[in-house]
Amino acid sequence: MLKIHFNKKKITIFLIFIGGAFFGAAVGAFLALTHDLPQIRSLETFRPSAVTRIYSSDRVLLAELFAEKRDPVHLKDIPFYLKEALIATEDRSFYRHSGVDLKGILRAVIKDIWAGEFVEGASTITQQLAKTLFLTPRKTLIRKIKEAILAFQLERRYTKDEILELYLNQVYFGSGAYGVESAAKTFFKKSAKDLSLAECALVAGLPKSPSRYSPLINKNLSIKRRNIVLKQMKETGIITEAAYSDVLKEPIDFEKQNKNFVKAPYFVDYVKKFLEDSIGSSLLYKGGLTVFTTLSSDLQKAAEQAVENGLPYLEKRMKQQGIIDPDPQCALIALDVKSGGILAMIGGKDYYKSPFNRATSAKRQPGSAFKPIVYAHAIEQSFPQNMMILDAPIAFKGVKKGNEWRPENFSRKYKGEMTLRNALVLSQNIPAVRLIEMLGPSSVAQFGHLLGIESTLATNLSLALGTSEITLVELVSAFAVFPNRGKQIKPFGVTKVLGRKERIIWRTRPVKKVAMSRAGAAIMTNILQGVVNEGTGRKARFLDHPVAGKTGTTNDFKDALFVGFSPSISAGVWVGIDEFTTLGKWETGAKAALPIWNEFMKKALEDKTYQYFDIPDDVVLVRMDPSTGLLASEDSSHAVKALFKKGTEPKRYH
């Protein structure tokens, strides 16, 4: 008897030991599994990344930015059929289980063992949410256990409706859309609350395999999947047999993905880069911001149309000159004279072939389009526009002995003594070089920077002929000083940024300064009107509004420009080849760029009220003979109306 009792004691001790070891192992395993699990309470401060939208000044959507395209919505704003379809498809016992479906797990384990791999996940909606929020999608036994533990924790802390709302806003539906609202907008271009029964069923069927069932990837497969969901809805009593039969016949129109969804892509890129520097990439792409810009959707369309219409004529002429496979590029930028806001921007003829922005980033020689900066500085230095200057061959000594620079006029013809006005109107090179020699190249460069040019300007005489490379936006901004009463405003594209609850988180503060006198700006405007009325920009004189501007052409016809303005809009067009090769003989600014500028400005000004250029009180308008600079008689046929600072106007008649 004692022996038997002793054996029972040993067995009891052994069992206790085994039990303890098993319990310890279980606790150890549990701790090992849970020590690195995320804190569920972090969900209480969790904010899913949302879509940032960029709008034009007239509230046209230009683009959407997102790290993951999400548009969180409340459960009450999600259609009944979408919620029910998802539950019927993904987790029919959702409102009855505690986060894990034990029967489903047992069934899945048997299938997995039979197949020798993970073929069925048996994940509840809660488990899928846990995986989406906290875990990797990798299929392993350890991850499934962690998923179940997290699901239990989620169920303890949140209601079923809260879990369902989180799931519907987080799960991936394919084609970059996270959450039902983004899915509805991506596939049907409507809000989730407006989805039909058929559309609800299609969206509900996507989480099973988003990349496979996305209607933008495989329309037929997505329809088949939708029909399976509808059948499950019928079997669970969500819809009737009659409704099921009717909806199967209902056609669905999908929103086709279009690379041109982004409107004004060069401008949108410009805005993105600016905001990345101003508010940071994380907030920009995840913050669900609303960005309002200066762009006018109508003027942007006009700019795009003008470039699209103008370039083929140039390409045709290039082919006629024997230029093989011509590929000219074009840039156009328009600014609001009074505010400095960017109204339209074209950075090239096809963003999707070349996203390089030639309006803001390409540095090219402006040629004669730079001359107004030289003349404006002269006007500010009290040189009147009727001052005579010699247009005759000249040679300047170089740095090295015997190395002379002999500038030439474009026409290689010389007119002798001429007024400053005529010299600029006719775009003669020699007077511009003589003028910069009088003023000093470094003084002209400093004045150019004052007008808004940020690129380096070489302090040599050839600066007068536009040999220093600058961007188109810099030149257009400098020209805007003339109709803006001498005030310089740094161009900008964003007016304000709204965060959540429409709170303003960033607002523009325009950078303004006085660059020249109001009188000087008015006189320069008057001379540049002469370019349009009497000189190289004559093609623009048929516009129904007063305009002024200047052509520009560089050596070997590599660059063609026209920069001009009305009282309200300053705009510039550049045409050239990225590889710095020729556009073809005689492809000047007047021939290659001005027609595009004309078409844009005609559209831009057609609905505007008639405006006049500023004429301040300290200037006087006189009839002048542009050749002699003297007063012209009333019967003179070629007199011009010229502005002078009071006291400097001509007193004698021709």
PEDAKA-V276271 format. One record per residue. N is the residue number from 1. RES is the residue in one small letter. PHI is phi in whole degrees, 0 to 359 (NA if undefined). OMEGA is omega in degrees with one decimal (999 if undefined). D_FIRST is the distance of its C-alpha to the first C-alpha in Angstrom with 2 decimals. Layout:
n,res,phi,omega,d_first
N,RES,PHI,OMEGA,D_FIRST
N,RES,PHI,OMEGA,D_FIRST
This chain:
n,res,phi,omega,d_first
1,m,NA,179.6,0.00
2,l,299,-178.6,3.79
3,k,295,179.0,5.35
4,i,296,179.4,5.24
5,h,299,179.5,6.30
6,f,296,179.1,8.64
7,n,294,177.9,9.97
8,k,296,-179.9,10.82
9,k,295,-179.8,12.57
10,k,296,-179.6,14.45
11,i,294,179.8,15.49
12,t,298,179.2,16.76
13,i,299,-179.1,18.71
14,f,297,-179.6,20.03
15,l,294,177.4,21.20
16,i,298,179.7,22.84
17,f,298,-179.8,24.52
18,i,297,179.5,25.74
19,g,298,179.1,26.89
20,g,297,179.5,28.71
21,a,298,-179.9,30.28
22,f,295,179.8,31.40
23,f,296,178.7,32.72
24,g,297,178.8,34.50
25,a,296,-179.6,35.96
26,a,295,178.8,37.11
27,v,297,178.8,38.68
28,g,298,178.7,40.23
29,a,297,-179.7,41.58
30,f,297,179.3,42.96
31,l,296,179.2,44.64
32,a,296,-178.9,46.01
33,l,286,-171.8,47.43
34,t,258,-173.7,48.89
35,h,296,-178.8,50.11
36,d,254,178.0,53.38
37,l,286,179.7,53.91
38,p,291,178.5,57.19
39,q,281,-179.2,57.43
40,i,297,-176.6,58.00
41,r,294,176.8,60.05
42,s,296,177.9,62.66
43,l,296,-176.6,63.77
44,e,290,175.4,65.24
45,t,249,-176.4,67.90
46,f,285,173.5,68.07
47,r,233,-179.7,71.51
48,p,294,176.8,71.91
49,s,295,-175.6,74.85
50,a,233,-175.2,77.80
51,v,278,171.8,81.10
52,t,265,-178.0,84.17
53,r,243,-179.8,87.43
54,i,251,-177.4,90.87
55,y,242,172.1,93.92
56,s,284,-179.8,97.66
57,s,294,178.3,99.97
58,d,259,170.1,100.63
59,r,67,172.2,96.90
60,v,268,-179.8,96.50
61,l,291,179.9,93.05
62,l,265,-176.0,93.53
63,a,194,172.8,89.98
64,e,239,179.7,86.29
65,l,243,179.5,84.20
66,f,196,170.5,80.43
67,a,282,170.9,77.57
68,e,225,-172.6,75.72
69,k,288,-178.6,77.82
70,r,232,175.1,76.28
71,d,220,-174.8,77.80
72,p,300,176.8,75.20
73,v,226,178.2,75.76
74,h,283,-178.6,74.10
75,l,302,-178.5,71.95
76,k,294,179.8,74.55
77,d,266,179.2,77.14
78,i,258,-175.6,75.14
79,p,303,177.5,76.00
80,f,306,-176.5,73.61
81,y,295,179.3,73.71
82,l,291,178.2,72.85
83,k,297,-177.7,69.73
84,e,292,178.7,68.63
85,a,296,-179.9,69.42
86,l,294,179.4,67.34
87,i,294,179.5,64.33
88,a,297,-176.4,64.71
89,t,273,-171.3,64.89
90,e,261,-170.6,62.47
91,d,193,-173.5,59.85
92,r,294,-179.1,60.08
93,s,261,-175.2,57.09
94,f,309,-176.3,58.46
95,y,279,-178.1,58.68
96,r,247,-176.4,55.19
97,h,273,-178.5,52.85
98,s,255,178.6,51.68
99,g,114,-179.4,53.17
100,v,228,178.1,51.05
101,d,265,-174.9,51.05
102,l,296,178.1,47.46
103,k,297,179.5,48.48
104,g,295,178.7,51.35
105,i,296,179.9,49.21
106,l,299,179.4,46.81
107,r,296,-179.2,49.85
108,a,291,179.0,51.42
109,v,300,179.5,48.31
110,i,299,179.8,48.24
111,k,293,179.6,51.94
112,d,293,179.1,51.63
113,i,296,-179.3,48.84
114,w,297,-178.2,50.92
115,a,274,-179.3,53.98
116,g,78,177.6,52.25
117,e,198,178.2,53.94
118,f,283,178.0,54.63
119,v,247,179.3,56.93
120,e,225,-173.7,56.14
121,g,274,-178.4,55.55
122,a,57,-178.2,54.46
123,s,276,171.8,55.91
124,t,283,175.7,56.76
125,i,301,179.8,59.98
126,t,296,178.0,58.00
127,q,295,178.8,56.37
128,q,298,177.3,59.80
129,l,296,178.7,61.22
130,a,301,179.4,58.48
131,k,296,-178.2,59.23
132,t,297,-175.3,62.99
133,l,279,-166.1,62.91
134,f,235,-170.5,60.26
135,l,238,176.0,59.05
136,t,275,-179.8,60.47
137,p,281,-176.5,60.93
138,r,297,-176.7,58.91
139,k,271,174.2,56.26
140,t,219,179.8,52.86
141,l,297,-179.5,49.34
142,i,299,-179.3,49.24
143,r,295,179.2,52.55
144,k,295,178.4,51.39
145,i,293,177.7,48.37
146,k,300,178.8,50.73
147,e,300,-179.9,53.11
148,a,294,179.6,50.47
149,i,297,179.0,49.50
150,l,296,178.8,53.20
151,a,298,176.9,53.78
152,f,301,-179.5,51.12
153,q,295,177.9,52.82
154,l,299,-178.1,56.23
155,e,293,179.4,55.11
156,r,289,-172.3,53.74
157,r,266,-173.4,57.00
158,y,238,175.9,59.70
159,t,283,179.2,60.69
160,k,299,-179.5,60.96
161,d,294,177.7,64.76
162,e,294,178.0,64.76
163,i,295,-180.0,62.57
164,l,296,178.9,64.84
165,e,296,176.7,67.95
166,l,301,-178.7,66.59
167,y,298,-177.0,65.71
168,l,296,178.9,69.13
169,n,266,-173.8,70.86
170,q,248,-171.0,68.78
171,v,294,-178.5,67.99
172,y,272,-178.1,70.22
173,f,250,178.0,72.52
174,g,97,178.0,74.34
175,s,53,175.8,77.80
176,g,83,-175.4,77.11
177,a,263,174.8,76.33
178,y,249,-179.5,73.37
179,g,90,-173.3,72.84
180,v,292,-178.6,74.45
181,e,293,177.9,77.69
182,s,294,177.9,78.44
183,a,297,-179.7,77.50
184,a,298,-179.1,79.93
185,k,287,-179.2,82.71
186,t,292,-173.7,82.07
187,f,268,-174.3,82.02
188,f,232,-178.7,84.23
189,k,52,175.1,86.14
190,k,211,177.9,85.14
191,s,285,-179.2,82.67
192,a,302,-177.4,79.26
193,k,295,-178.1,80.24
194,d,259,-178.6,83.08
195,l,289,175.3,81.07
196,s,281,177.8,81.46
197,l,302,-178.9,78.60
198,a,298,-179.9,79.15
199,e,290,176.1,79.21
200,c,300,-179.0,76.06
201,a,296,-179.8,74.23
202,l,294,180.0,75.49
203,v,298,-178.9,74.42
204,a,296,-179.2,70.97
205,g,275,-173.8,70.45
206,l,283,-174.9,71.19
207,p,301,-179.8,67.99
208,k,301,177.1,66.11
209,s,202,-172.1,68.34
210,p,304,-177.4,71.25
211,s,291,-178.7,72.97
212,r,274,-172.6,72.86
213,y,263,179.5,73.86
214,s,305,-179.2,76.46
215,p,294,177.2,79.66
216,l,279,178.0,81.69
217,i,257,-179.1,79.92
218,n,216,-176.0,79.46
219,k,299,-176.8,81.16
220,n,297,-179.4,80.20
221,l,293,179.1,76.51
222,s,293,177.5,76.48
223,i,293,177.8,78.05
224,k,298,178.6,75.43
225,r,296,176.6,72.66
226,r,302,-178.5,74.46
227,n,295,176.2,74.53
228,i,295,179.0,70.76
229,v,297,178.5,70.31
230,l,299,178.4,72.75
231,k,296,177.9,70.84
232,q,294,176.8,67.60
233,m,295,177.4,69.50
234,k,292,-177.6,70.70
235,e,295,-179.4,67.22
236,t,266,175.0,65.78
237,g,81,179.1,68.70
238,i,288,175.8,70.37
239,i,233,-179.2,73.61
240,t,276,176.8,75.01
241,e,300,-179.1,75.82
242,a,295,179.1,79.50
243,a,297,178.3,79.08
244,y,300,-178.7,77.07
245,s,296,-178.3,79.87
246,d,292,-174.6,82.56
247,v,290,177.1,80.99
248,l,297,-178.3,80.43
249,k,272,-174.6,84.23
250,e,285,178.3,84.84
251,p,287,178.6,86.28
252,i,237,176.3,84.97
253,d,259,179.3,87.21
254,f,267,174.8,85.47
255,e,282,-178.1,86.90
256,k,290,175.0,87.82
257,q,288,-174.8,86.91
258,n,228,-179.1,90.16
259,k,298,-179.6,90.68
260,n,270,176.9,93.62
261,f,302,177.6,91.50
262,v,289,177.7,92.12
263,k,270,-178.2,95.65
264,a,51,-172.2,97.79
265,p,300,178.1,95.17
266,y,295,178.9,97.16
267,f,293,179.1,97.41
268,v,300,175.9,93.73
269,d,301,179.1,92.86
270,y,300,179.7,95.22
271,v,294,180.0,93.55
272,k,301,-178.9,90.02
273,k,297,179.0,90.90
274,f,296,-177.7,92.57
275,l,288,175.3,89.62
276,e,301,178.8,87.07
277,d,285,-173.0,89.00
278,s,274,-175.2,89.55
279,i,238,177.7,86.23
280,g,95,-176.5,83.81
281,s,294,-175.9,82.34
282,s,300,180.0,79.04
283,l,293,-178.1,80.75
284,l,297,-173.6,83.37
285,y,268,-177.3,81.03
286,k,239,-169.2,78.11
287,g,274,-178.8,79.74
288,g,61,-175.1,81.22
289,l,275,170.9,84.64
290,t,242,-175.1,88.01
291,v,250,176.3,90.76
292,f,257,-175.6,94.40
293,t,241,-179.1,97.00
294,t,273,-171.9,100.78
295,l,298,172.5,101.19
296,s,263,-177.5,103.45
297,s,297,179.4,102.11
298,d,292,179.5,105.68
299,l,291,176.6,107.09
300,q,296,176.7,104.19
301,k,298,178.9,104.99
302,a,298,178.6,108.65
303,a,295,179.8,107.81
304,e,299,-179.9,105.64
305,q,293,-179.5,108.37
306,a,297,178.7,111.09
307,v,292,-179.1,109.22
308,e,297,-179.9,108.27
309,n,280,-172.6,111.91
310,g,279,-175.0,113.53
311,l,297,-179.9,111.66
312,p,301,177.8,112.52
313,y,296,177.7,116.24
314,l,296,179.8,115.69
315,e,301,179.0,113.62
316,k,297,179.1,116.40
317,r,295,178.9,119.02
318,m,296,177.4,116.88
319,k,296,179.3,116.62
320,q,295,177.0,120.39
321,q,272,177.5,120.75
322,g,85,177.0,118.67
323,i,279,-175.0,115.49
324,i,281,178.8,112.68
325,d,44,-179.1,109.60
326,p,296,-179.3,110.60
327,d,224,179.9,107.70
328,p,289,176.2,109.21
329,q,250,-179.2,106.96
330,c,219,172.9,107.89
331,a,231,177.5,106.77
332,l,217,175.3,107.90
333,i,219,179.1,107.09
334,a,233,-178.7,108.57
335,l,240,169.9,108.33
336,d,284,-174.7,109.22
337,v,302,-174.2,112.14
338,k,284,-174.7,111.48
339,s,254,-174.6,107.69
340,g,86,-179.1,106.90
341,g,290,178.5,104.30
342,i,281,-177.3,103.78
343,l,266,179.9,105.09
344,a,205,-179.8,104.59
345,m,210,172.2,103.19
346,i,238,-178.1,103.39
347,g,256,-178.6,101.98
348,g,171,-174.6,102.80
349,k,279,178.4,103.61
350,d,207,-178.2,100.01
351,y,301,-173.4,97.03
352,y,284,172.0,94.57
353,k,264,-179.6,96.40
354,s,208,-178.2,97.07
355,p,282,179.2,95.49
356,f,296,-174.8,97.56
357,n,270,-177.0,99.56
358,r,281,177.4,103.18
359,a,277,-175.0,104.27
360,t,243,-172.7,102.14
361,s,246,-177.7,100.97
362,a,282,175.9,103.70
363,k,260,-178.9,106.26
364,r,227,176.4,109.58
365,q,289,179.3,113.19
366,p,275,-178.7,114.89
367,g,60,-175.9,118.36
368,s,292,176.9,121.19
369,a,293,177.0,118.78
370,f,274,-174.4,118.31
371,k,305,179.8,122.04
372,p,304,178.6,121.89
373,i,291,176.8,119.77
374,v,295,-177.2,122.57
375,y,291,178.3,125.21
376,a,297,177.8,123.23
377,h,295,178.5,123.03
378,a,296,178.3,126.79
379,i,299,178.9,127.40
380,e,294,177.2,125.29
381,q,270,175.1,127.46
382,s,73,171.4,130.50
383,f,278,178.8,131.71
384,p,285,-175.4,133.43
385,q,288,176.5,132.93
386,n,262,176.9,136.63
387,m,298,-178.5,136.57
388,m,273,179.7,138.10
389,i,219,-172.8,136.19
390,l,274,173.5,137.33
391,d,252,-179.0,135.94
392,a,208,-179.3,137.16
393,p,306,-178.2,135.64
394,i,210,177.1,134.16
395,a,233,178.5,132.39
396,f,245,-179.8,129.92
397,k,293,178.0,129.35
398,g,270,178.6,125.92
399,v,294,179.4,123.80
400,k,271,179.9,124.98
401,k,297,179.2,128.68
402,g,82,-179.3,130.33
403,n,260,-176.1,127.36
404,e,255,174.1,128.79
405,w,252,-178.5,127.27
406,r,240,179.0,129.62
407,p,294,179.8,128.14
408,e,229,171.0,129.70
409,n,286,-179.6,130.04
410,f,304,-178.2,128.13
411,s,276,-173.7,131.48
412,r,60,175.1,133.02
413,k,243,-174.1,135.92
414,y,231,-170.6,137.08
415,k,248,179.8,138.85
416,g,71,-179.7,140.30
417,e,293,178.5,140.28
418,m,209,179.5,137.99
419,t,286,174.9,136.32
420,l,303,-179.4,132.67
421,r,301,-178.2,132.14
422,n,296,-179.3,133.60
423,a,299,179.3,131.80
424,l,281,179.9,128.42
425,v,302,-179.0,129.45
426,l,268,175.8,130.59
427,s,57,176.2,127.71
428,q,283,-175.9,129.93
429,n,283,-172.7,127.99
430,i,299,178.0,130.63
431,p,301,179.3,131.25
432,a,296,179.3,127.49
433,v,291,177.3,127.32
434,r,299,-178.0,130.44
435,l,294,-179.6,128.92
436,i,291,176.4,125.63
437,e,293,178.3,127.68
438,m,293,-175.2,129.50
439,l,279,-174.4,126.31
440,g,97,-177.4,124.12
441,p,303,-178.1,121.10
442,s,292,177.7,118.60
443,s,294,177.9,120.07
444,v,294,178.9,119.72
445,a,298,178.4,116.12
446,q,298,178.5,115.27
447,f,294,176.7,116.92
448,g,300,177.4,114.92
449,h,294,178.0,111.69
450,l,296,179.2,112.99
451,l,283,175.8,113.44
452,g,120,177.9,109.78
453,i,278,-177.1,109.64
454,e,261,178.6,106.56
455,s,294,179.3,106.95
456,t,293,177.3,108.74
457,l,248,-179.0,112.52
458,a,293,-176.6,114.41
459,t,269,174.3,117.29
460,n,229,-174.1,119.98
461,l,296,-178.0,123.01
462,s,291,175.1,121.38
463,l,304,-179.0,119.04
464,a,299,-178.1,121.93
465,l,263,174.8,121.53
466,g,75,-179.5,117.81
467,t,271,177.2,116.43
468,s,277,-175.9,113.42
469,e,282,179.0,110.41
470,i,222,178.7,109.03
471,t,268,180.0,106.96
472,l,297,-178.1,108.53
473,v,296,177.0,106.84
474,e,296,-177.8,108.36
475,l,292,179.3,111.82
476,v,296,177.8,111.52
477,s,294,178.6,110.30
478,a,296,179.2,113.27
479,f,295,-178.4,115.71
480,a,295,178.6,114.19
481,v,297,-174.7,115.57
482,f,294,177.3,119.11
483,p,282,-178.1,118.76
484,n,260,173.6,116.40
485,r,60,176.6,119.13
486,g,89,-179.4,118.04
487,k,269,177.3,114.41
488,q,256,177.8,111.65
489,i,234,180.0,108.24
490,k,295,-179.0,105.32
491,p,301,178.6,104.23
492,f,213,-176.3,100.88
493,g,240,-175.7,98.84
494,v,247,177.9,96.26
495,t,267,177.6,97.31
496,k,201,178.8,93.97
497,v,233,178.1,90.24
498,l,256,175.4,88.13
499,g,265,178.8,84.39
500,r,296,-178.7,81.93
501,k,59,175.2,83.46
502,e,58,176.3,86.87
503,r,278,-179.9,86.87
504,i,288,179.2,89.49
505,i,252,176.7,87.80
506,w,203,177.5,90.82
507,r,222,-178.1,94.54
508,t,290,171.9,97.40
509,r,235,-175.5,99.78
510,p,307,179.2,102.83
511,v,268,-175.5,104.22
512,k,242,173.1,107.95
513,k,200,175.1,110.85
514,v,274,-176.0,114.63
515,a,261,178.5,115.63
516,m,203,-177.8,119.38
517,s,290,178.2,122.03
518,r,298,179.1,122.45
519,a,295,179.2,126.03
520,g,298,179.1,125.02
521,a,296,179.4,122.37
522,a,294,179.1,124.96
523,i,294,178.5,127.47
524,m,296,176.5,124.93
525,t,300,179.9,124.04
526,n,299,179.4,127.74
527,i,294,-178.8,128.21
528,l,288,168.7,125.17
529,q,295,177.1,126.62
530,g,297,177.2,129.55
531,v,301,-179.6,127.30
532,v,284,-174.9,126.55
533,n,279,-171.9,130.07
534,e,233,-168.6,132.11
535,g,239,-170.9,129.95
536,t,287,-179.6,127.09
537,g,256,-173.4,124.99
538,r,300,-179.6,127.66
539,k,296,-177.9,125.33
540,a,268,-173.4,123.54
541,r,284,-178.9,126.67
542,f,271,174.8,126.40
543,l,292,-174.0,123.37
544,d,278,179.3,124.21
545,h,232,176.3,122.99
546,p,294,178.5,124.19
547,v,222,178.6,122.23
548,a,215,179.6,122.59
549,g,174,-176.9,121.03
550,k,210,174.3,121.39
551,t,278,175.3,120.92
552,g,210,177.9,119.34
553,t,220,-179.4,119.56
554,t,256,-177.5,118.39
555,n,307,178.8,119.75
556,d,61,176.5,119.69
557,f,57,180.0,118.64
558,k,277,-179.9,114.98
559,d,224,175.3,114.46
560,a,232,-177.3,116.19
561,l,225,161.4,115.76
562,f,218,177.2,117.16
563,v,239,-178.0,116.10
564,g,206,-175.1,117.72
565,f,202,166.9,117.36
566,s,252,175.9,118.59
567,p,298,-175.1,118.62
568,s,243,-174.8,114.96
569,i,231,171.7,113.33
570,s,251,-175.1,113.33
571,a,219,178.9,112.30
572,g,221,177.0,112.37
573,v,234,173.3,112.04
574,w,241,174.2,111.41
575,v,230,179.8,111.68
576,g,186,178.2,110.93
577,i,250,-178.9,108.92
578,d,303,-176.6,105.65
579,e,276,177.8,106.75
580,f,62,173.7,109.98
581,t,259,-173.2,112.26
582,t,287,172.3,115.39
583,l,277,-176.8,115.57
584,g,119,-177.0,118.90
585,k,299,178.2,122.48
586,w,70,174.7,123.80
587,e,276,-176.5,120.40
588,t,274,175.4,121.14
589,g,299,-179.8,119.47
590,a,293,-175.6,122.12
591,k,267,-173.3,121.48
592,a,264,-174.3,117.71
593,a,256,-175.0,116.17
594,l,300,178.4,118.69
595,p,300,177.9,118.50
596,i,291,177.7,114.73
597,w,300,179.9,115.34
598,n,301,-178.1,118.09
599,e,296,178.8,115.95
600,f,296,-175.3,113.14
601,m,292,177.3,115.46
602,k,300,178.4,117.40
603,k,289,-176.7,114.21
604,a,294,-174.0,112.97
605,l,259,-170.8,116.23
606,e,297,-178.8,117.19
607,d,258,-178.2,115.62
608,k,274,174.5,116.40
609,t,292,-177.7,119.26
610,y,296,-179.3,122.17
611,q,235,178.1,121.78
612,y,247,172.8,124.14
613,f,290,-177.5,123.51
614,d,293,172.2,123.76
615,i,231,-176.4,127.20
616,p,288,-175.5,127.03
617,d,291,-174.9,129.98
618,d,267,173.9,130.78
619,v,235,180.0,131.70
620,v,227,-179.5,134.73
621,l,257,-178.5,135.16
622,v,231,172.7,138.39
623,r,276,-173.1,140.01
624,m,233,170.6,140.03
625,d,279,-173.7,141.39
626,p,292,-179.0,138.27
627,s,277,-176.1,140.38
628,t,260,-176.8,142.50
629,g,81,179.3,140.34
630,l,266,177.2,143.38
631,l,297,179.4,143.81
632,a,253,179.2,144.57
633,s,286,-177.2,147.24
634,e,297,-177.4,146.47
635,d,267,179.7,147.85
636,s,291,-175.5,145.80
637,s,275,-177.5,143.82
638,h,241,177.0,141.13
639,a,289,176.3,140.47
640,v,235,175.1,136.89
641,k,270,-173.2,135.51
642,a,243,179.9,134.22
643,l,264,176.5,132.42
644,f,220,168.7,133.39
645,k,295,-177.1,132.46
646,k,306,-179.6,135.31
647,g,99,-179.8,138.08
648,t,252,-177.6,137.22
649,e,291,178.9,138.52
650,p,294,-178.0,141.64
651,k,248,-176.7,144.96
652,r,261,178.0,147.42
653,y,269,177.7,147.95
654,h,292,999,147.89
